[in-house]
Amino acid sequence: MKVEKVAILGGGNGGITAAADLTQKGFLVNIFESQRFCKDLQFIKRNNEIAMEYKGNKSVEKINLITDDLEKSIEGCQIIMITVPGMGIEYFAEILAPVVKEDQIILINSAPAMASVRFIKKAREMGIEKDFKIGETNSLTYATRAYVNEGRVDISLKAGKVYLAAYPSCNTDEVFNACVQIYDCFVKADNVIVVNLENPNPLVHPGPTLLNAGRIDYTKGEFWLYKEGITEHTVNIVKAVENEREAVAKALDIQLEDTKQARINRGYFANEDKPLHELFNTSPVFQHIKGPASVEGRYMVEDISTGLVLWSDLGKVLNVPTPNIDSIIVLGGTLIGRDFYKEGLTLYSIGLGHLKNKEDILANI
């Protein structure tokens, strides 16, 4: 399959950036303007243009089409890219599954949340039995900020290494061969469990956010997690979560990148011999990211519910203890009055509750 045309579903930072970047690369790009996830594009629609800046280079990119007609937006597109938080996957499954063709590739380019599995589960519940070609990444392919009311994006980083796998994994080669045409940073992962264990956010966000909760409340948004919240002591919770995540992966015969190397490979860390907390503090990308402004933001809610809860559940299935992960889940829920074990991702909640051991997981994912 030769990729010439891409549809973008989701108009946040990632979607608007991808539209501009892929247009600059020579692809025809359509943006689907949904009422739920992409409804503030009036400025961009004036001329169908997005101004883009990356490493001091500025350009204005002419988007092929912006429409609220989903079928029109995906017509003739080889790749349909969904760039929304994990909570939006069921919505897009509801509207996309009935109309997408089996030879179109669905790429979920975002922080992973077992989204490909959930998409297919929702489609099956709707009675749709298509052979979907769908994959997900372990991270958004950019560090970026989009200003939709100004029609511009400011890209801090184009990721150097991003894992990609399809569900089921027998489709990974086909999905990868299409998607690598638009992003050369992609590396094939064995399956979506690897992709979700390589999710960088649950490692770094919930623990330090929890330990800095008082400071976050007090400053009312004047807080910089990477620069001031990750210290020589709070980084120990990051390391503890990393050790437990690696133990879960080892039980599945999965080799993960460690926290430092993964961020060097993606371009977030300089390749320097510094303590881990100093690498976060001085990162050319992270040190400029402000927030979180609230303990009830995505650093806690999303990264616990779609990350740590899944890792904890895998640990239970594989008889791998995860005491630090479990502590963050419990204390984070207590802090903001939510039951993350009840609302978070588990194998059961995504329709894979029949997988009871390593052999089941590796054979069916």
N, C-alpha and C positions, 0 to 999 in steps of 0.2 A: 504493500500500500504506500503510495506517495502522498504525503500530507501537504495540502495546499491551502486548506480552509479550516478555521478553528472557530467554534462557538464558545463564548465565555458566559457561564451562568453564575452570577454573584458579582455584585458591583462594589465590594469593599476595597481595602488596600490591595489585596492580591489580584482581584479580578481586573480592576482598572489598570494596574501596573502591567499585568500580563497582556492586556489588550494593546497597550502602547508598545511594549517591548516586542511582542510577536509581529505587530504591524511593521515595526522598524526592521525586523528580520526578513520581511518579504512575504509574510502570510496574509491572506485575507481573513479578517477577524470580525465576527459578529458578536454583539453584546445583547443578551436577553435581559430586558428591563422588567424584573418581577416586582410585584407590589410589596413583597415581603423582604427581599434581600437586595433590591437594586432599583430604588425609586427616587433617587435624588440626582438624576443625570441631566437635568434641564440645561445647565450651563454647557456641558459637553455636547449635548444634542444641537446646540445652535449651529455648529459647523461640523459636527461629528469629529471633533479634534481633541486630542489630549497632548498637552505639553509634558515633555519628559526630560529629566536631568539625571545623569549618571556619570560620576567621576569628572564633574565639571563640563561634560558635553551636554548641550541642550539641543532638543529637536521638537518639532511639532508633528504628531502622527495622525493621519487621516484614517479614522475607523470606517470599515466597509459598511456596517449597518448597526444601528441601535434600534431595537424593536421590543414591544411587549407581546409579540406573537411568537410563542415558543417554537411552533413547527416551522415558521419562516426563519427563525434564528438558527436552527440546526440544519436546515435544508442544504444538502451538498457538502456538509462539513465532515471531514474524516475523523476529527477529534472534537469531543464535547467536554470542555473543562469546567468542573464545578469547584469554585473557590469560596466556600462558606464554612463557618464553624460547624463542628460535628452535629450540633442541634438541628441543623437545617437539612440533613440528609433525607429524612423521611418525606419531607415536603417535596424535595426535588424528585424523589422516587415516584411519588404520586403523580406528578405532572409529566415527568420525562419517560418513565418506563412504558407507558402506552404508545408513545410516538417514536421513540428511538429505534433505529434499524439495527439488526444484529451485526452488521459489518461496520458500524460506527463505534469508535473507541470512546469510552467514558473515563476521563482522568480526573480523579479527585485530588486536587493540588492544595493541600492544607495540612494543618496538624492532624495526625491520624487519630481516628476514633472508630476503628473497625467499620468504617463507612461503607466499603464495598460489600461487606457481609450484610450490613443493615439495609442497604439499597435493595439487594436481591431478596432479602427476607420480606421487605415491604411489597415488592413486586409480586412475590409468590402469594402473599396474603390477598392481593388484588386479583389473583387468578391469572397472572401473566407469566408464561413459562418460556420466555425468550432465552436464548443463549447469550446473555450479556457479556460483552468484552469490557470489563471494568477493573480498574486498578487504583491504588492509592499510594501516596508518598508519605515519607516519615517527617516531612517538614515542607512548608511553603518554599518555593524556589527563589524567593526574594526576602531581603529585609528592606522594607519600603514604607512610605507614607503617601497616601493619596489624598488630595484636596479636591473633592468632587465639585465644590462650589466655586472653585477657581479653574477646574479642568486641567489639573496638573498632577504629576507624580514626581517624587524625589526618591530615587533608589539609592540606598546605602550599600547594598550588597546583592550580587547575583551569586547564589549559593554554588559552591564548588563541587559538592558531592551530596546527592540526595538519593535515598533508597526508594525503589519502586517495585511493587509486586501486584499481581492480579489475584482476584478471587473468582473461581478456584485457581490454584497455582498453575494448572495445566495451560492456562491462557496467558501466562506471564510473557512468554516470548513474543507473542503477537502484539500484546499491549505495549511492551517495551520497544519493539522495533518501530512502532508508529510514533510513540512519544519521544524517543531519543532524537527524532528529526526536529523537534521544536526546542528541546532542552538537552544539551550534550552533557549536563551534570548528572544524568540519571545512571544509577548502578542497579543491576537486578538483585533483588532479594529473593530468598527461597520461597517465602510466602508472606501473607499479611501479618502473621504473628511476629515475624522478624521486624517488619515495618513498624508495628505498634510498640514493640519493645525498644526500638531505636528512636522513639518519640523523645525529643530533647526536653520538652517543657515540664513534664511531671518530675523530672530529676531536679530541676533548678528552681521552679516557681513556688510550689506549695509550702515546702519546708521553711525556706527563708522568709516567705511572706508571713507564715504563722509566727515565726520568731520575732518578726518586726511589726506585729499587728498594732501594738500601742503607738509606735512611731508613725505608722501609716494613718491611724485615726487622728493623731495630734496634728500632723502637718497638713491634713486636708488636701492631699494631692502633691505637696512639695516633697516628693520622695523619689529616690533613685535606687531601685533594688540592686542592680548590678554594680553600681558604683559605691554605694554606702551600706547596703543591706547584706551583702555577702562578705563576711569578714573571716578572719582566721579561725573563729569559733563557729559561726553559723554555717560555714562551708562543711563542717563535719557531718551535718545532717544530709547534705548533698551526697557526700561520700558514702554514708550509711545506706541511703536509698539506692545508690549505684551498686553497692555490694549485693543487696538483696535482689535487685533487678538482674544482675549477672548470674546469681544463683538460680533464679527461675529460668533464665536462658540456657544455662549449662544443663539443666534437667531435660531440656529439649534438644540438646546437642547443637545449640546455637551460639556462635561466637559474635559478641557485640564489640563495637568500638567503645573505648572508655570516654569519659566526659571530655577530657582534654583533647584527645586525638580527633574525636568527632567534630569538635568545633574548629580545630585547625583545618581539617579537611574541607569544611564548608566555608571557611574564610572568616569566621567570627573571632578567632584567636590568632595572634601572631605566634609563630613557632619559636617560642622563647622558653628558657629554663627558669620559670618562676613558679611559686606556689599557686595552686589552683585559684584561690580567692583573688590573688593579684592579677591573674589573667582575665578574670571577669571584670575587676575594677578598671583595668587599663585597656580593655578590648576596644579596637577602633570602631566597632559597631555598638556593642552593648553599653559603653559608658555614656552614649548619647541618648539612650532610651529611658525616658522618664516613667515613673509609676512603679507599682500600681497605685491608683488614686484611692482605692477602696479595697478592704479585705473581702468584699463580696463580688469582686471582679473575676475575670476569667482565669487569673493566675491561681485562684483557689477553686472556684466552682468547676470550670472546664477541665483543669488539669488534674484535679482529684477525681471527678466523676468519670471522665473518659480515659484517664491514664492510670492513676494509682489504684483505683478500684479494680480495674482489669488485671493489673499486675498482681494484686493481692489474690484475686480469684484464681488466676493461673497457679499461684503458689499453693493454694489450697488443693487444687486438683492434682498437682504434682508432688504434694507433701513437702513443700519447701517453705519454711517459716519466713515471714516478712514482718517482724515486730515494729520496725521503724516506719515502714509504709503504713501499717495498720494504725499506728499512733497518730500519724498525720491525718489519716482519714477520719478517725474518731474526734481528735481535738479540733480539726478544721470544721467538722460538722457542728460540734458543740459551740465553737466560736460564732458561727453565723446562723445557727438554728436550723440545720439541714441534716437529713439522714442520707449520707452519700452511699452507704452500702445499699440502701433501698433504691435510690435513683440512678446509681452509676452503672457502668457497663460490666456485665458478667457474661460468661459463656451462655448461661441460661437465658438472659435477657435478649441476646441477639440470635437466639434460635439454635445455639450449639451446645445446649445443656446435655446432649447425649454423649459428648466427648468427655470421657472419664479418666484418661491417662495419656501419656506421651504418645503411644502408638496411635490412639484414636485421633489426636490432634494433628500429628504429622501426616496421617493418611487422608484426612478429610479437609484440610485447609489448603 
